[in-house]
Amino acid sequence: MTDSKKILFCDNSLRNLINFRGDVINSYVADGYSVILVAPQDYDYHPDNSKIKFIQIEMNRSGMNPIRELVYLKKLYLIYKEEQPDYIFLYTIKPNIYGSIAAKLCNIPSTAMIAGLGYVFSSNSIGSIIARALYRFALHFPEHVLVLNKYNFEVMIKKHIVSRNKIILLPGGEGINLDKFI
């Protein structure tokens, strides 16, 4: 075990994790943290810093096969158990659901970030109903649930997905590096 604290980031896309959270990841590294990235490898990325570790995980971003979902949950649990991060940040629906459950099982604090509600909240298909129920269950476990707009904030509370004392509205979004994207 290292002396520095470990922060783990879990997403359904390594490309998006690096592209949209790269500055946050690098900030943690600059502050002396070890950072672990857990995502499918959809991007050619090789950390150039010994403080960043990438762990590839297989997942089906849109599938709803219960066996595959349980396999993904188990893989996250085993990664968390092995790595023992001090804190976990979760992004996108499946990492938010299964990553929150795995973090709870490992007794590791976490935060889930919901960038948008998407089809899960606009549809009444059986898959969407199941996903909302899974969200309702899993989002009891993170310390915080971050949302990016007032509509998402209100829907999550109105539908009793997240309790008011745990949800945080980031009204200006999560921030963007203007030098990089303009």
LODOSE-430459 format. One record per residue (C-alpha): residue in three letters; x, y, z. Coordinates in steps of 0.25 Angstrom, whole numbers. Layout:
BEGIN
+------+-------+-------+-------+
: type :    px :    py :    pz :
+------+-------+-------+-------+
:  ALA :     X :     Y :     Z :
...
+------+-------+-------+-------+
//
This chain:
BEGIN
+------+-------+-------+-------+
: type :    px :    py :    pz :
+------+-------+-------+-------+
:  MET :     0 :     0 :     0 :
:  THR :     5 :    14 :    -4 :
:  ASP :     6 :    26 :     6 :
:  SER :    -2 :    35 :    -4 :
:  LYS :   -17 :    35 :    -4 :
:  LYS :   -24 :    28 :   -16 :
:  ILE :   -36 :    33 :   -24 :
:  LEU :   -43 :    24 :   -33 :
:  PHE :   -51 :    29 :   -45 :
:  CYS :   -61 :    20 :   -52 :
:  ASP :   -68 :    23 :   -65 :
:  ASN :   -74 :    15 :   -77 :
:  SER :   -64 :    22 :   -86 :
:  LEU :   -49 :    24 :   -84 :
:  ARG :   -49 :    34 :   -96 :
:  ASN :   -60 :    42 :   -88 :
:  LEU :   -53 :    41 :   -75 :
:  ILE :   -40 :    46 :   -81 :
:  ASN :   -46 :    57 :   -89 :
:  PHE :   -56 :    63 :   -79 :
:  ARG :   -49 :    59 :   -66 :
:  GLY :   -35 :    60 :   -70 :
:  ASP :   -32 :    73 :   -63 :
:  VAL :   -38 :    68 :   -50 :
:  ILE :   -30 :    55 :   -51 :
:  ASN :   -17 :    63 :   -53 :
:  SER :   -21 :    72 :   -42 :
:  TYR :   -22 :    61 :   -32 :
:  VAL :    -8 :    55 :   -37 :
:  ALA :    -2 :    69 :   -35 :
:  ASP :    -7 :    69 :   -21 :
:  GLY :     0 :    56 :   -18 :
:  TYR :   -11 :    46 :   -20 :
:  SER :   -11 :    33 :   -27 :
:  VAL :   -22 :    32 :   -38 :
:  ILE :   -28 :    19 :   -43 :
:  LEU :   -37 :    20 :   -56 :
:  VAL :   -47 :     9 :   -58 :
:  ALA :   -54 :     8 :   -72 :
:  PRO :   -55 :     0 :   -84 :
:  GLN :   -43 :     3 :   -94 :
:  ASP :   -50 :    11 :  -105 :
:  TYR :   -38 :    20 :  -106 :
:  ASP :   -23 :    19 :  -108 :
:  TYR :   -18 :    23 :   -95 :
:  HIS :    -5 :    20 :   -87 :
:  PRO :    -3 :    28 :   -75 :
:  ASP :    10 :    36 :   -75 :
:  ASN :    10 :    38 :   -60 :
:  SER :    13 :    27 :   -50 :
:  LYS :     2 :    32 :   -41 :
:  ILE :    -9 :    29 :   -51 :
:  LYS :   -13 :    14 :   -53 :
:  PHE :   -23 :    10 :   -64 :
:  ILE :   -31 :    -3 :   -61 :
:  GLN :   -39 :    -8 :   -73 :
:  ILE :   -53 :   -13 :   -70 :
:  GLU :   -62 :   -20 :   -80 :
:  MET :   -76 :   -15 :   -80 :
:  ASN :   -88 :   -14 :   -90 :
:  ARG :   -92 :     1 :   -89 :
:  SER :  -107 :    -2 :   -94 :
:  GLY :  -109 :   -16 :   -91 :
:  MET :  -119 :   -21 :   -80 :
:  ASN :  -115 :   -36 :   -79 :
:  PRO :  -116 :   -38 :   -64 :
:  ILE :  -104 :   -48 :   -64 :
:  ARG :   -95 :   -38 :   -71 :
:  GLU :   -99 :   -27 :   -61 :
:  LEU :   -96 :   -36 :   -49 :
:  VAL :   -83 :   -40 :   -55 :
:  TYR :   -80 :   -25 :   -57 :
:  LEU :   -84 :   -22 :   -43 :
:  LYS :   -75 :   -33 :   -38 :
:  LYS :   -63 :   -28 :   -46 :
:  LEU :   -65 :   -14 :   -40 :
:  TYR :   -65 :   -20 :   -26 :
:  LEU :   -53 :   -28 :   -28 :
:  ILE :   -45 :   -16 :   -34 :
:  TYR :   -50 :    -7 :   -22 :
:  LYS :   -46 :   -18 :   -12 :
:  GLU :   -32 :   -20 :   -19 :
:  GLU :   -29 :    -5 :   -21 :
:  GLN :   -35 :     0 :    -7 :
:  PRO :   -37 :    14 :   -12 :
:  ASP :   -40 :    25 :    -2 :
:  TYR :   -51 :    31 :   -10 :
:  ILE :   -58 :    27 :   -23 :
:  PHE :   -65 :    37 :   -34 :
:  LEU :   -75 :    30 :   -43 :
:  TYR :   -80 :    35 :   -56 :
:  THR :   -91 :    30 :   -65 :
:  ILE :  -103 :    21 :   -62 :
:  LYS :   -96 :     7 :   -61 :
:  PRO :   -84 :    12 :   -53 :
:  ASN :   -94 :    20 :   -44 :
:  ILE :  -103 :     8 :   -41 :
:  TYR :   -93 :    -3 :   -40 :
:  GLY :   -81 :     5 :   -36 :
:  SER :   -89 :    11 :   -24 :
:  ILE :   -94 :    -3 :   -20 :
:  ALA :   -79 :    -9 :   -21 :
:  ALA :   -74 :     3 :   -13 :
:  LYS :   -84 :     1 :    -2 :
:  LEU :   -80 :   -14 :    -1 :
:  CYS :   -66 :   -10 :     0 :
:  ASN :   -69 :     1 :    10 :
:  ILE :   -62 :    12 :     1 :
:  PRO :   -69 :    26 :     0 :
:  SER :   -73 :    30 :   -13 :
:  THR :   -80 :    41 :   -21 :
:  ALA :   -89 :    39 :   -33 :
:  MET :   -90 :    49 :   -44 :
:  ILE :  -102 :    50 :   -54 :
:  ALA :   -99 :    58 :   -66 :
:  GLY :  -113 :    56 :   -72 :
:  LEU :  -125 :    47 :   -69 :
:  GLY :  -127 :    43 :   -84 :
:  TYR :  -136 :    31 :   -88 :
:  VAL :  -137 :    25 :   -75 :
:  PHE :  -146 :    36 :   -70 :
:  SER :  -153 :    40 :   -83 :
:  SER :  -158 :    26 :   -86 :
:  ASN :  -167 :    16 :   -79 :
:  SER :  -161 :     4 :   -85 :
:  ILE :  -159 :    -8 :   -76 :
:  GLY :  -144 :    -6 :   -77 :
:  SER :  -146 :     9 :   -73 :
:  ILE :  -155 :     5 :   -61 :
:  ILE :  -144 :    -5 :   -57 :
:  ALA :  -133 :     5 :   -58 :
:  ARG :  -141 :    15 :   -50 :
:  ALA :  -143 :     5 :   -39 :
:  LEU :  -128 :     1 :   -39 :
:  TYR :  -124 :    16 :   -39 :
:  ARG :  -134 :    18 :   -27 :
:  PHE :  -127 :     6 :   -19 :
:  ALA :  -113 :     9 :   -23 :
:  LEU :  -113 :    24 :   -21 :
:  HIS :  -115 :    22 :    -6 :
:  PHE :  -101 :    18 :    -5 :
:  PRO :   -92 :    30 :   -10 :
:  GLU :   -89 :    41 :     0 :
:  HIS :   -93 :    51 :   -11 :
:  VAL :  -101 :    51 :   -25 :
:  LEU :   -97 :    62 :   -34 :
:  VAL :  -106 :    67 :   -45 :
:  LEU :  -104 :    78 :   -55 :
:  ASN :  -117 :    85 :   -57 :
:  LYS :  -129 :    89 :   -49 :
:  TYR :  -139 :    80 :   -57 :
:  ASN :  -130 :    68 :   -54 :
:  PHE :  -130 :    72 :   -39 :
:  GLU :  -145 :    73 :   -38 :
:  VAL :  -148 :    60 :   -45 :
:  MET :  -138 :    52 :   -36 :
:  ILE :  -145 :    58 :   -24 :
:  LYS :  -159 :    57 :   -29 :
:  LYS :  -158 :    43 :   -34 :
:  HIS :  -151 :    40 :   -20 :
:  ILE :  -139 :    35 :   -27 :
:  VAL :  -129 :    43 :   -18 :
:  SER :  -132 :    49 :    -5 :
:  ARG :  -131 :    64 :    -4 :
:  ASN :  -120 :    64 :     6 :
:  LYS :  -110 :    56 :    -3 :
:  ILE :  -113 :    63 :   -17 :
:  ILE :  -105 :    75 :   -21 :
:  LEU :  -108 :    84 :   -32 :
:  LEU :   -96 :    89 :   -40 :
:  PRO :  -104 :   100 :   -47 :
:  GLY :   -92 :   105 :   -56 :
:  GLY :   -88 :    90 :   -60 :
:  GLU :   -76 :    83 :   -56 :
:  GLY :   -67 :    93 :   -63 :
:  ILE :   -59 :    93 :   -76 :
:  ASN :   -45 :    96 :   -80 :
:  LEU :   -47 :   107 :   -90 :
:  ASP :   -33 :   106 :   -95 :
:  LYS :   -35 :    92 :   -99 :
:  PHE :   -49 :    93 :  -105 :
:  ILE :   -49 :   106 :  -112 :
+------+-------+-------+-------+
//
